Amino acid sequence: MAVTWGEPLTLFVRARQAVQAEDFSYDPWANLSEKNSVAGDMQRFHYDSENRLISAQTWQGPL
């Protein structure tokens, strides 16, 4: 499976016979920039010019 930058990557995880999906987005430098869950939780990540994580924001529940 080929993934291009900016294209959401969906991973499926089996947990107790339930399937949950999370979407991950990456910036052009391969840093994780956004993570979304099926439950509606969302996280955004911000990096400095040396690709060090400087902040993370989390929202819970349906947006």
Residue pairs with C-beta under 8 A, 6 or more apart in sequence:
3 9
5 26
5 27
5 28
5 30
6 25
6 26
6 28
8 23
8 24
8 25
9 23
9 24
9 25
9 26
10 21
10 22
10 23
11 21
11 22
11 24
12 19
12 20
12 21
13 19
13 20
13 21
13 22
20 37
20 38
21 37
21 38
22 35
22 36
22 37
22 38
23 34
23 35
23 36
24 32
24 34
24 35
25 32
25 33
25 34
25 35
26 32
26 33
27 33
27 47
29 47
29 51
31 45
31 47
31 51
31 53
32 45
33 44
33 45
34 42
34 43
34 44
34 45
35 42
35 43
35 45
36 42
36 43
39 61
39 62
40 60
40 61
40 62
40 63
41 58
41 59
41 60
41 61
42 58
42 59
42 63
43 56
43 57
43 58
43 59
44 56
44 57
45 53
45 55
45 56
46 53
46 54
46 55
46 56
47 53
47 54
48 54
